[in-house]
Amino acid sequence: MTTAREEPGRVPTPWDPSLRGLTIGLVSTVTLIAFEAMAVVTVLPEVAADLSGLSLYGWTTSGFFLGLLVGVVIAGAETDRVGAVRPFTVGLSLFAAGLAVAALAPTMEILVAGRILQGLGGGAVPAVLYATIGRAYPESQRPRMFAVTSTAWVVPGLVGPVTSALVAEHAGWRWVFGGLLPLVLVAGAITVRALGGLGPPPTAPTGGAAGRFVAAIRVSVGTGLILAGLTSRSPLGIAPVLAGGLLAYRPLRVLLPEGTLRARPGIAAAVAARGLLTFAFFGADTFVPLAVTAARGQSTTVAGTAVTVATVTWTTGSWTQARLAGRYPGRDLIRSGLLLVAAGTAGFALVLVNGVPLAVPIACWGLAGLGMGLAYSPVVSLVLAETPPERHGTASSSVTLSDNLGTAFGTGLGGVAVAASEASTGAPSAGLGVVFALTAVVAVLGATVVRRAPSRTFPAVS
């Protein structure tokens, strides 16, 4: 594989000729994923209403991340074995197929199936992204490259929610999914060409691929059983919860760094903190549009404003961590970010109080976005720095696996609370209050756990 190595004198930046094409390809891919995320989360309240599927609202996100869980493990192992082109191409094809299924879905159950397929294919993106950054970019430039990829969310964050709301209003929400298909073709073509110039990895690990695939399936199915049992909200749900836990526990110990489930000091604690971070932020983020539309009676367009604000502040936080990476240990940046997420989520809960101006909770959600920008990328930087290059794909998949589990449980438990509130009171407000309280507490827990992560300061960005 061709890499840009740190040589005496000048260190190549992501925009130097040797890396520019690769940077553009990766940024194009992230932009595509950002448009999909911004568009879908904005129209979900309308989708749920049209398909009479509020009880499955949380599953539209949980299903995506359960599929992603399997996809990222496969793509990470394949990236280490054969390089990035094949897993990326297959993954993006599956992602496109999932968009088509969702666009044509006659019921909420079919839409959730489409979202699972999107996740299965989309798992290739973070696995390829993290592994490629780890192998092709100098260590001192990785925080900057993560900031660059975060910036790719700005334009989708600014125009995605508004555009998707307008499309849903004038053409129907189905075009929000179907309209993304041309972007898949464009971004995929650019990225595959850039990845093709890297060649295969210098050394490939042997064995273990089949075992990791089976383990990923077991974790995904087990997590799904747990969420299904919780969603049932009856004593009958105890059995699938127990079965899911038994099915997933041992495979998780294979797929995650040893000691992750106990937050053992070192990389394991960093990976555990990443899962708690995504639980806290995305567990709340999924329900931000619903809170604005259901609790305040505002339009989807207004709800999209809150999502946009958090996207912009996330990017601000990401560039801030890139500048501070040479002066402060990564775990300190992660801890500060988690505390900001906790404060921002707790503040956004004020959206449920009618006397509070809507601008206040939206500003608080922007604070949570700033915290995500500070905390999100340093976890990957820590893990890549502590892992041999030939294992970057597998290491990246463990981080993203923790991501997905955090998001799946955060959104899944939130969906249970909202569905229970809807069933008992006819309104989701009480359940939304539980969502924001729970996610704030989890963010504080993450800030405690990350104290055990490696205390590493990265080379200053030049």
C-alpha positions in Angstrom: 0.0 0.0 0.0 1.2 3.5 -0.8 1.3 5.7 2.2 2.4 9.2 3.0 5.1 8.8 5.6 6.4 11.3 8.0 9.8 12.4 6.7 12.3 14.8 8.1 11.2 18.3 7.4 7.7 18.8 6.0 4.9 16.4 6.8 2.3 16.0 4.0 -1.2 17.3 4.7 -4.4 15.7 3.5 -4.5 18.2 0.6 -1.0 17.6 -0.7 -0.8 16.0 -4.2 0.1 12.6 -2.8 -3.1 12.5 -0.7 -5.5 14.9 -2.3 -7.4 12.4 -4.5 -7.8 10.0 -1.5 -9.0 12.9 0.7 -11.6 14.0 -1.9 -12.8 10.4 -2.3 -13.3 9.9 1.4 -14.9 13.2 1.9 -17.3 12.5 -0.9 -18.4 9.3 0.8 -18.9 10.9 4.2 -20.9 13.6 2.5 -23.2 11.0 1.0 -23.7 9.3 4.4 -24.3 12.7 6.0 -27.1 13.5 3.5 -28.7 10.2 4.2 -28.5 10.7 8.0 -29.8 14.3 7.9 -32.6 13.5 5.5 -33.9 10.4 7.1 -33.9 11.6 10.7 -35.8 14.7 9.7 -38.7 12.9 7.9 -39.0 10.0 10.3 -42.0 11.6 12.2 -43.9 11.9 8.9 -42.9 8.4 7.8 -44.2 7.0 11.1 -47.4 8.9 10.8 -48.0 7.8 7.2 -47.3 4.2 7.9 -49.0 4.1 11.3 -45.8 2.9 12.8 -44.9 5.1 15.8 -44.4 1.9 17.9 -41.5 1.0 15.5 -40.1 4.5 15.4 -37.0 3.6 17.4 -36.4 0.5 15.2 -35.9 2.7 12.1 -32.6 3.7 13.7 -31.9 0.6 15.8 -32.4 -1.6 12.7 -30.0 0.4 10.7 -27.3 0.1 13.3 -27.9 -3.6 13.9 -27.2 -4.1 10.1 -24.2 -1.8 10.4 -22.9 -3.9 13.2 -22.6 -7.0 10.9 -21.4 -4.9 7.9 -18.6 -3.2 9.7 -17.1 -6.4 11.2 -17.1 -8.0 7.8 -15.7 -4.9 6.0 -13.0 -4.4 8.6 -11.7 -7.9 8.3 -11.9 -7.8 4.5 -10.1 -4.5 4.4 -7.2 -6.0 6.4 -7.2 -9.1 4.1 -7.7 -7.8 0.5 -7.7 -4.0 0.7 -10.5 -1.5 0.7 -12.0 -1.6 -2.8 -13.9 -4.8 -2.7 -15.6 -4.4 0.7 -16.4 -0.7 -0.1 -18.0 -1.6 -3.5 -20.1 -4.4 -2.1 -21.1 -2.3 0.9 -22.2 0.7 -1.2 -24.3 -1.6 -3.5 -26.2 -3.0 -0.5 -26.7 0.5 0.9 -28.3 1.5 -2.4 -30.5 -1.6 -2.4 -31.7 -0.6 1.1 -32.6 2.9 0.0 -34.7 1.4 -2.8 -36.5 -0.9 -0.4 -37.3 1.9 2.0 -38.5 4.2 -0.8 -41.0 1.5 -1.9 -42.0 0.3 1.6 -45.8 -0.3 2.0 -45.5 -0.8 5.8 -43.3 0.3 8.7 -42.0 -3.3 9.0 -40.7 -3.2 5.4 -39.2 0.2 5.9 -37.3 -1.1 9.0 -36.1 -4.0 6.8 -34.8 -1.5 4.2 -33.0 0.3 7.0 -31.3 -2.9 8.1 -30.1 -3.5 4.6 -28.8 0.1 4.4 -26.9 -0.5 7.6 -25.4 -3.8 6.4 -24.0 -2.0 3.4 -23.1 1.2 5.2 -20.9 -0.7 7.5 -18.2 -0.6 4.9 -17.9 3.1 5.1 -16.5 3.7 8.6 -14.4 0.5 8.4 -12.7 1.7 5.2 -12.5 5.3 6.3 -10.8 4.6 9.6 -8.4 1.9 8.3 -7.5 4.1 5.3 -6.8 7.1 7.5 -4.7 5.0 9.8 -2.6 3.5 7.0 -2.3 6.4 4.5 -2.0 9.5 6.6 0.9 10.5 9.0 -0.1 10.2 12.7 0.2 14.0 13.2 -2.3 14.5 10.4 -5.0 12.1 11.5 -6.8 14.5 13.9 -6.9 17.0 11.0 -8.2 14.4 8.6 -10.9 13.5 11.1 -11.8 17.2 11.3 -11.9 17.4 7.4 -14.3 14.4 7.3 -16.5 16.1 10.0 -16.6 19.2 7.9 -18.2 17.1 5.1 -21.3 17.1 7.4 -21.7 20.9 7.3 -23.4 21.3 3.9 -25.6 18.3 4.4 -26.4 19.5 7.9 -27.3 23.0 6.6 -29.3 22.0 3.5 -30.2 18.3 4.2 -33.0 18.8 6.8 -34.6 21.7 5.0 -34.3 19.9 1.6 -35.7 16.7 2.8 -38.6 18.5 4.5 -39.4 20.3 1.3 -39.1 17.1 -0.7 -41.4 15.3 1.7 -43.9 18.1 1.7 -44.1 18.5 -2.1 -43.2 15.1 -3.5 -43.6 12.7 -0.5 -41.2 11.2 1.9 -40.4 8.3 -0.4 -38.4 10.6 -2.6 -36.1 11.4 0.3 -34.9 7.8 0.1 -35.1 7.3 -3.7 -33.6 10.7 -4.4 -30.3 9.7 -2.6 -29.6 6.9 -5.1 -27.9 9.1 -7.7 -25.6 10.4 -4.9 -24.6 6.9 -4.2 -23.4 6.4 -7.8 -21.5 9.6 -7.9 -19.8 9.4 -4.5 -19.1 5.7 -5.0 -17.4 6.2 -8.3 -15.1 8.9 -6.9 -14.1 6.9 -3.9 -13.5 3.6 -5.6 -11.1 5.3 -8.0 -9.2 6.9 -5.1 -9.1 3.7 -3.1 -7.9 1.7 -6.1 -4.6 3.6 -6.1 -3.7 2.3 -2.6 -3.3 -1.3 -3.5 -3.6 -4.3 -1.1 -2.4 -4.1 2.5 1.4 -4.9 2.9 0.6 -7.9 5.2 -2.7 -9.6 5.7 -3.8 -11.4 8.8 -4.6 -15.1 8.4 -7.6 -17.0 9.8 -10.4 -15.8 12.0 -12.6 -14.1 9.3 -15.3 -16.8 9.4 -15.3 -16.8 13.2 -15.7 -13.0 13.3 -18.5 -13.1 10.8 -20.4 -15.7 12.9 -19.7 -13.7 16.0 -21.1 -10.5 14.4 -24.3 -12.3 13.3 -24.8 -13.6 16.9 -24.2 -10.1 18.4 -26.6 -8.5 15.9 -29.3 -11.2 16.4 -28.8 -11.1 20.2 -29.1 -7.3 20.3 -32.2 -7.5 18.2 -33.8 -10.0 20.5 -33.0 -7.8 23.5 -34.6 -4.8 21.9 -37.6 -6.8 20.7 -38.1 -8.1 24.2 -38.0 -4.6 25.6 -40.3 -3.3 23.0 -43.0 -5.8 23.9 -43.4 -4.1 27.2 -44.9 -7.3 28.7 -43.6 -10.3 30.8 -43.4 -12.2 27.5 -40.4 -10.0 26.6 -38.3 -11.4 29.4 -37.5 -14.5 27.4 -36.1 -12.8 24.3 -34.1 -10.4 26.5 -32.4 -13.2 28.3 -31.9 -15.2 25.1 -30.4 -12.2 23.4 -28.0 -11.6 26.2 -26.8 -15.2 26.2 -26.4 -15.2 22.5 -24.4 -11.9 22.2 -22.2 -11.9 25.4 -19.5 -14.4 24.3 -19.1 -13.1 20.7 -18.8 -9.6 22.0 -15.7 -10.6 24.0 -14.2 -11.8 20.7 -15.1 -8.7 18.6 -14.2 -6.1 21.1 -10.8 -5.5 22.8 -10.4 -7.7 25.8 -11.9 -6.1 28.9 -14.2 -3.6 27.0 -17.3 -4.8 28.8 -15.6 -4.1 32.1 -14.0 -0.8 30.8 -10.5 -2.2 31.6 -7.8 0.5 31.6 -6.3 1.1 28.1 -7.8 0.8 24.7 -10.7 -1.2 26.1 -11.9 1.8 28.2 -11.6 4.1 25.2 -13.8 1.7 23.1 -16.3 1.4 25.9 -16.5 5.2 26.3 -17.2 5.5 22.5 -20.2 3.2 22.9 -21.5 5.3 25.9 -20.9 8.5 23.8 -23.0 7.3 20.9 -25.7 5.9 23.3 -26.0 9.4 24.8 -25.9 11.5 21.7 -27.8 9.4 19.1 -30.1 8.0 21.7 -31.4 11.6 22.1 -30.7 12.8 18.5 -33.1 10.3 17.0 -36.0 11.9 19.0 -35.1 15.5 18.7 -37.3 16.1 15.6 -40.2 14.2 17.3 -39.8 16.3 20.4 -40.0 19.5 18.4 -43.0 18.4 16.2 -45.0 16.5 18.9 -44.3 18.4 22.0 -44.2 21.9 20.5 -46.4 21.4 17.4 -43.8 22.8 15.0 -43.2 21.8 11.4 -40.6 19.3 10.2 -38.6 22.2 8.8 -38.3 23.8 12.2 -37.3 20.4 13.7 -34.6 20.2 11.1 -33.1 23.4 12.4 -32.1 21.7 15.7 -30.4 18.9 13.8 -28.6 21.5 11.6 -27.3 23.4 14.6 -25.9 20.3 16.2 -24.2 19.4 12.9 -22.5 22.7 12.6 -21.3 22.7 16.2 -20.1 19.1 15.9 -17.8 20.3 13.1 -16.6 23.2 15.2 -15.8 20.7 18.0 -14.0 18.4 15.6 -11.7 21.2 14.3 -11.1 22.2 17.9 -9.9 18.8 18.9 -7.6 18.8 15.9 -6.0 22.0 17.2 -5.8 20.8 20.8 -4.6 17.2 20.0 -1.0 18.3 20.3 -1.4 19.9 23.7 -3.9 17.8 25.7 -4.3 14.0 26.1 -7.0 12.6 23.9 -8.8 11.2 26.9 -9.2 14.7 28.3 -10.8 15.9 25.1 -13.1 12.9 25.2 -14.1 13.5 28.8 -14.8 17.2 28.1 -16.9 16.3 25.1 -19.0 13.8 27.1 -19.7 16.3 29.8 -20.9 18.8 27.1 -23.1 16.1 25.6 -24.6 15.5 29.1 -25.3 19.2 29.7 -26.6 19.8 26.2 -29.0 16.8 26.3 -30.3 17.8 29.8 -30.8 21.4 28.5 -32.7 20.2 25.4 -35.2 18.5 27.6 -36.5 22.0 28.2 -38.3 21.6 24.8 -40.9 19.7 26.8 -41.7 22.9 28.8 -44.0 25.1 26.8 -43.0 28.3 28.6 -39.4 28.0 27.5 -38.6 29.7 24.2 -37.8 27.1 21.5 -34.4 28.8 20.8 -33.2 27.7 24.3 -33.4 23.9 23.8 -32.1 24.2 20.2 -29.1 26.1 21.5 -28.5 23.4 24.2 -28.6 20.8 21.5 -25.9 22.7 19.7 -23.8 22.4 22.9 -24.3 18.6 22.7 -23.1 18.7 19.1 -20.0 20.6 20.2 -19.3 17.9 22.7 -19.6 15.2 20.1 -17.1 17.0 17.9 -14.6 17.1 20.8 -15.0 13.5 21.9 -15.8 11.5 18.8 -12.6 11.4 16.7 -10.0 11.2 19.6 -11.2 7.7 20.4 -10.3 6.5 16.9 -7.0 8.3 17.0 -6.1 6.6 20.3 -7.0 3.2 19.1 -5.2 3.5 15.7 -2.1 4.8 17.5 -2.0 1.8 19.8 -2.6 -0.8 17.1 -0.2 -2.2 14.4 -1.1 -0.9 10.9 -1.9 -4.4 9.6 -4.7 -4.6 12.2 -6.2 -1.2 11.6 -9.3 -2.6 9.8 -10.1 -4.9 12.6 -9.4 -2.2 15.2 -11.6 0.2 13.4 -14.4 -2.3 13.3 -14.2 -2.7 17.1 -14.7 1.0 17.6 -17.6 1.1 15.1 -19.1 -2.0 16.7 -19.1 -0.1 20.0 -20.6 2.8 18.2 -23.4 0.8 16.8 -24.3 -1.0 20.0 -24.4 2.3 21.8 -26.7 3.8 19.2 -28.9 0.7 18.8 -29.5 0.5 22.6 -29.8 4.3 23.0 -32.4 4.6 20.2 -34.0 1.2 21.1 -34.6 2.0 24.7 -35.8 5.5 23.7 -38.3 3.9 21.4 -39.6 1.7 24.2 -40.1 4.8 26.4 -41.8 6.8 23.6 -44.1 3.9 22.6 -45.1 3.2 26.2 -45.9 6.9 26.7 -48.0 6.9 23.5 -49.9 3.8 24.6 -50.6 5.0 28.1 -51.3 8.7 27.6 -51.8 9.1 23.9 -48.8 11.5 23.6 -45.0 10.8 23.6 -44.0 13.7 25.9 -43.5 11.6 29.1 -41.4 9.1 27.1 -39.3 11.8 25.6 -38.5 13.1 29.1 -37.2 9.7 30.0 -35.1 9.6 26.8 -33.3 12.9 27.6 -32.8 12.1 31.2 -31.4 8.6 30.5 -29.0 9.8 27.8 -27.7 12.6 29.9 -26.9 10.1 32.7 -25.1 7.8 30.3 -22.9 10.6 29.0 -21.8 11.3 32.6 -21.0 7.6 33.0 -18.9 7.8 29.8 -17.0 10.7 31.2 -16.1 8.5 34.3 -15.1 5.5 32.2 -12.8 7.4 29.8 -10.5 8.3 32.8 -9.1 4.8 32.2 -8.2 5.4 28.6 -4.6 5.8 27.5 -3.1 9.2 28.3 -1.6 10.0 24.9 -0.9 13.4 23.3 -0.6 13.3 19.5 2.0 15.2 17.5 1.0 18.8 16.9 -0.8 19.6 13.7 1.5 21.4 11.3 
